[in-house]
């Protein structure tokens, strides 16, 4: 089986993984200072700058091969435009810029959770249900219920069940 040549992505991934996972890679770097360039700024310049340079040239070569109306061509034009390319490459000059969007992803997930909780509480309030009592009851009952009976735990079903329980207790 012929060995494939590493792509630009593979080179970048290997460097980033090696740099962030190897404590010795940090040992020779200067300590962080108040400058806008933390200790890994030099490594980014040395390693990533070459990759970004190669990426830009590869994108320009690929763009020349594409039709003016190709969607991929429009995406390449967008990235290479003077409005966007400097922002894309800013991480080379400023070591404070994170190379991932993990914090934004976490914020989105947190927003989705908050929206779910608000929706759940709003539904329970619309059905005149105490959200804490409903949730405690659902958590206590859900493991013993077969899947076919899960709709009974929905807030509008749970209200009628609770009324039936109260009426049975009152006798």
C-alpha positions as CSV (number, residue, x, y, z in Angstrom):
1,X,0.0,0.0,0.0
2,X,1.6,3.3,-1.0
3,X,2.1,5.8,1.8
4,X,0.1,9.0,1.5
5,X,1.9,12.3,1.8
6,X,0.8,14.3,4.9
7,X,-1.6,17.0,4.1
8,X,-1.5,20.5,5.5
9,X,-4.0,19.6,8.2
10,X,-2.0,16.6,9.3
11,X,1.1,18.7,9.7
12,X,-0.8,21.3,11.7
13,X,-2.5,18.8,13.9
14,X,0.8,17.0,14.7
15,X,2.5,20.2,15.6
16,X,-0.4,21.5,17.8
17,X,-0.8,18.2,19.5
18,X,2.9,17.8,20.2
19,X,3.3,21.3,21.4
20,X,0.3,21.3,23.8
21,X,0.8,17.8,25.1
22,X,4.6,17.9,25.6
23,X,5.7,19.8,28.8
24,X,9.3,19.9,27.5
25,X,8.1,22.1,24.6
26,X,7.1,24.8,27.1
27,X,10.4,24.5,29.1
28,X,12.6,26.3,26.6
29,X,10.0,29.1,26.1
30,X,10.3,32.3,28.0
31,X,7.9,32.9,30.9
32,X,4.6,34.7,30.2
33,X,4.9,38.5,30.5
34,X,2.6,41.5,30.3
35,X,3.4,41.7,26.6
36,X,0.6,40.7,24.2
37,X,2.5,37.7,23.2
38,X,2.5,34.8,25.7
39,X,5.2,32.2,25.8
40,X,3.8,30.2,22.9
41,X,3.8,33.2,20.4
42,X,7.3,32.3,19.1
43,X,6.3,28.7,18.4
44,X,3.2,29.9,16.5
45,X,5.4,32.2,14.5
46,X,7.9,29.5,13.7
47,X,5.6,26.6,13.0
48,X,2.1,27.9,12.2
49,X,3.2,30.9,10.0
50,X,4.7,28.4,7.5
51,X,1.4,26.5,7.4
52,X,-0.7,29.6,7.0
53,X,1.6,30.8,4.2
54,X,1.3,27.4,2.5
55,X,-2.5,27.4,3.0
56,X,-2.9,30.9,1.5
57,X,-1.0,29.9,-1.6
58,X,-2.8,26.6,-1.9
59,X,-6.2,28.4,-1.6
60,X,-5.2,30.9,-4.3
61,X,-4.1,28.0,-6.6
62,X,-7.3,26.1,-6.1
63,X,-9.4,29.3,-6.6
64,X,-7.8,29.8,-10.0
65,X,-9.0,26.3,-11.0
66,X,-12.6,26.9,-10.0
67,X,-15.5,28.5,-11.8
68,X,-16.5,32.1,-10.9
69,X,-19.8,30.8,-9.7
70,X,-18.6,27.8,-7.7
71,X,-19.8,27.8,-4.1
72,X,-16.4,26.6,-2.9
73,X,-14.8,29.4,-4.9
74,X,-17.0,32.0,-3.2
75,X,-16.0,30.6,0.2
76,X,-12.3,30.9,-0.7
77,X,-12.9,34.4,-1.9
78,X,-14.6,35.2,1.4
79,X,-11.7,33.9,3.4
80,X,-9.0,35.5,1.3
81,X,-10.7,38.9,1.2
82,X,-8.9,41.8,2.9
83,X,-11.8,42.0,5.4
84,X,-11.3,38.4,6.6
85,X,-7.8,37.1,6.0
86,X,-6.1,39.5,8.5
87,X,-8.6,38.3,11.2
88,X,-7.9,34.7,10.3
89,X,-4.2,35.1,10.6
90,X,-4.2,37.4,13.7
91,X,-3.3,34.5,16.0
92,X,0.2,34.5,14.5
93,X,0.9,37.9,15.9
94,X,-1.0,37.8,19.1
95,X,-0.4,34.8,21.3
96,X,-3.4,35.6,23.5
97,X,-5.8,34.5,20.7
98,X,-7.0,30.9,21.3
99,X,-6.8,28.6,18.3
100,X,-10.0,26.8,19.2
101,X,-13.6,28.0,19.7
102,X,-14.2,25.8,22.7
103,X,-15.2,28.6,25.0
104,X,-17.8,29.8,22.4
105,X,-19.1,26.2,22.1
106,X,-19.4,25.9,25.9
107,X,-21.4,29.2,26.0
108,X,-23.7,27.9,23.3
109,X,-24.3,24.6,25.2
110,X,-24.9,26.6,28.4
111,X,-27.4,28.8,26.5
112,X,-29.2,25.7,25.2
113,X,-29.4,24.3,28.7
114,X,-30.8,27.6,30.1
115,X,-33.4,27.7,27.3
116,X,-34.4,24.1,28.1
117,X,-34.8,24.8,31.8
118,X,-36.8,28.0,31.1
119,X,-39.1,26.1,28.7
120,X,-39.6,23.3,31.2
121,X,-40.3,25.7,34.1
122,X,-42.6,27.8,31.9
123,X,-44.6,24.7,30.9
124,X,-45.0,23.7,34.5
125,X,-46.2,27.1,35.5
126,X,-48.7,27.2,32.7
127,X,-50.1,23.9,34.0
128,X,-50.2,25.3,37.6
129,X,-47.5,22.8,38.8
130,X,-44.8,23.4,41.3
131,X,-41.6,22.8,39.1
132,X,-39.6,21.4,42.0
133,X,-42.3,18.9,43.1
134,X,-42.9,17.8,39.5
135,X,-39.2,17.2,38.9
136,X,-38.7,15.3,42.1
137,X,-41.7,13.1,41.3
138,X,-40.5,12.5,37.7
139,X,-37.0,11.6,38.9
140,X,-38.4,9.1,41.5
141,X,-40.8,7.5,39.0
142,X,-38.9,7.5,35.6
143,X,-36.7,4.5,36.2
144,X,-39.5,2.2,37.1
145,X,-41.8,3.2,34.2
146,X,-41.8,1.3,30.9
147,X,-41.2,3.5,27.8
148,X,-44.8,3.2,26.8
149,X,-45.9,5.0,30.0
150,X,-43.4,7.9,29.9
151,X,-46.1,10.3,28.5
152,X,-47.8,10.0,31.9
153,X,-44.9,12.1,33.3
154,X,-45.5,15.1,31.1
155,X,-46.7,18.1,33.1
156,X,-50.2,18.2,31.7
157,X,-50.7,14.5,32.4
158,X,-48.9,14.7,35.8
159,X,-51.4,17.3,37.0
160,X,-54.4,14.9,36.6
161,X,-52.5,12.0,38.2
162,X,-51.6,14.2,41.2
163,X,-55.3,15.3,41.6
164,X,-56.3,11.6,41.5
165,X,-53.7,10.8,44.2
166,X,-55.0,13.6,46.4
167,X,-58.6,12.5,45.9
168,X,-57.7,9.0,46.8
169,X,-55.9,10.1,49.9
170,X,-58.9,12.3,51.0
171,X,-61.1,9.3,50.4
